[in-house]
Amino acid sequence: MRVLLLLGALLAVPLPAFAEEDNCQDFGANDRLPVVVNHNLAAGTKLLCSRGYAVLASSISHGPLWAAEHLWSDDVEAAERLKRSGLFYADTRFSGSADLSDYHASIYDRGHMAPSGDQPTEEAQRETYALTNIVPQTASLNEGIWARIERRVRSLADEEGELYVVTGPAFHLRPIQKVGHDQVYVPSSTWKAVYSPSKDRAGVYVCRNAQQHPHCTQATVATLIQNTGIDPFPGVSERVKSQAWRLPSP
């Protein structure tokens, strides 16, 4: 899939320079990025590559359908030494991006899918603040158990040496709640799929995007595919997808 990168400038908010990856497929396990198996979700999407992640942005949800990362232990250790900083901004590479005003006075946090805390450089960290990598998350989820899951995954990457991680939203409630003038979709839950090449094992965290007491469970990749229409690891065997790998508790 061809990736087009458009550099631009935003008034009042400096736009970070994006690095075009030599091969965007590097963010996918066995060089295969996630695929949308529910073709109804694929309309109006665009693949975007940044320094530390790839994302499939949707002009229907005005946010990401998935964000894929390849985490190395050395990069995770470098990220831990880096002070977290960044400014949210509309992504000029994609005409369907949400806008900053969509979140103005919203009850929802701007929740990262590919976390800024995973990134080993300031440039890569800033790129995670593009709104094509953001979904509306409740503060209780985003600042609580979801943040702990992100830290657990980084610790696991440090232990394993490398991990492939894919994160995304699910929209199961009807009608779908929306925020802002762009009608940005609010997910009913967010999920994070993890694959270890060394163990050849995979597992998934799934967290309800609830205002109070958000609850997280674990699932197989096969269950995630059935429930969301997205296969995070098409390069991984069906055996691995159907088996449960118990991930660290948040």
N, C-alpha and C positions, 0 to 999 in steps of 0.2 A: 504494500500500500504506500502510495506516494505521500510524503509529508510536506506541506507547504508552511513555511514560517514567515510571518509578516511582522517586521519590527515597526514600532510606532512610538508615539509620545503621548502622555496624558497630562492634561492641565492639572497643576498643583500636586500631582503624584508622579515621581520619577519612575519610568518604566525600566526594569532591569533588562540587560542584553541577554538574549536567549542563545544558547549554543545548539547548533544543529548536530544531532548525534550522527556519527558515521553509520550506525545501524540501529534504528529504533527497536529492532527485534531483540536487542541485547537485554531489554527489560523483561522479556518473557522467558519462562522456563523452557529449556531446550530450544531457545531462539524462536519461540512462538508466542506472540502476544495473545491476551484474552480475546475470545470471540463472542459475539452476540448470536446465540442460537435461536432466540425468539426474534424473528425478522421484523416484527412490529416495532421493536425498540430501535432498530438500526436506522430508521428514517431521520434525516437531518443531523447526522453525526459527522464528526471530523476527528481524525487522529492527530494529536499534537505531541511533540516531543520536546522535553526540556532537559537540563543537565542531569537531574536526578530521578526522573520518572517520565513515563508516557501516560497519556490520558485520552480517553474517548469522550469528547464533549458532545452534548445533545442540545439541539436548538428547540426541542420540545420541553425538556425538563429545565433547560437553561443552567445546566451544571454537568458534572461528570457522570457517566454510567459506570466507569471503572478507572482506577489509577494503578499503574503497575510499577513496581520497584524491584531492583536487584540489590540487596543489601549485603555488603561485605563487612567482616568484623573490623578491619582497619578503618573503614569509613565511619562505622558506628562509633568507634572510639574517638575519631576526630570530631564527630558531631557532638559528642558529650563535652568536649572542651570548648565548643563554640557557643558564645552567648546568642540566645535566640532573639532575632529581630526581623522585622518586615512590615510592609504596608500592603493591605489588600488593594487590588485594582482589577478593573474590567480587562479581559484578555482581548486585545485588538487583533489577535490572530484568528479570532472566531466571531463571526457576526451574531451568533446566537448566545454570546456570553451574557451572564447577568451583569447588572450594573451596581455600583456602590449604593445608589439610592434605594435599591430593592431591599436592602437590609437596614435602612434608616428607620429607627424607632421600632424595629422588629423585636419580638420576644425571643428570637432564636439567635444563637451564636453562629458565626461563620466557621463551620467545622471543616478542617482539612481532611482530605482523603489520603493523599501522600503527605505524611507529616513533615513539617519544617524541621522537627527534631531529629529526623533521619539523615539530614543533609550535612556533608562534611565541609562545605565551603559557604561563605556568605552569599555568593552569587546563586548557588543552587538553592539555598534556603529561601532567598527572596522570591525565586520563581514559584515556590509552592503557594504563595499568596495570590496567585492568579485565581479569579473567581471561577474559572473552568475546573479548578481542583477543589472547589468548596461546595458544601451543601448546608442547608439550614439544620442545625442540631440544637437540641435543648441544652441549656447551660448545665443541667444536672447530669446529662450524659457526657457532653463534650469535656467538661472540666473534672469529671469524676471517673467512672469505670472505663470510659473510652481512652482517657489519657493514660490510665494504668495499663490497658492493653497495649497501647503504643510502646510504653516502656518495656513491657514483658517481651514484646517481639524484638526490640533492639537487643535486649539481654540474650534472647535466644539466638539471634544472628551472631552475637559475640561468641557464644558457646559453639555454634555449629560451623562457624567460619563463613558461611554464606546462606542466604535465604532468598527465595522469590516471594514477594508479597503483593497481593492485589486487593484493593479496597474499593468499596462502592456502596451505593444506596439501594434500597428496595422500596417499592411503592405499592403496598398491598391494601391500604385503606381506601374506601370509596365513599364519597368523592375524595380525590387527592387534595390535600390542603395546599394552598399556594400563598406566596408572599410577594409584595412589591408590584410595581407597574408591569414588570416583565412576567409576572405570574410564575415565579420560581417554585418548582415542586419541592414540597417538604417530605422527606422520606419517612416511612413508617418505621424503618429500621436501617441501620448501617452494618456492614459486614466486612470482615478482613480475613482473606484466605492466605494461608502460609504453606509453602512447600520447601522442604529440606532436600537438596540434591544428595547430600551425604547419607541420609537415612532413607531416601526415596519414600518419604511419608508426607502427607498433607492433611491439614485440618482447617476449620473455619470458625471464627468467632462471629456471632450474630447478636446485635444489641438493639432492643426496642428504643425508639427515639421518643421516650416518654418524658413528660414534664416533671413527674415525681417518681422516684425510685425506679429508674431504668434498669431493666433486667437483661442479662447477657447469657446466652447458651452457646454450646458448641455443636457443630454439625459436620457431616462429611461434605466433600466437594460435590459429590453426586447429588446430594440433597439441595445444595446451593443452586446447582444448575437447574434442577427441576423447579425450584421456587422462584428464581429470578430470571431465568432465560439467558444467563451469562456463564460461560465456561472460563474460569480464570486461568486454567492450565491445560490448554488443548494439546500440549506436547507431552503430557504426563499420561501414564497408562490408566485404563479404566479400573484396573485392580486397585491402584493407589487412590483413585477418586472415590471408590466405594468403601474403602476402609477408614475407620476413625482413628486419627492420631490425636491423643489427648494433649492439648496445648497447655502451657502454664496458666494457672488460674490468675485472674487479674486482682 
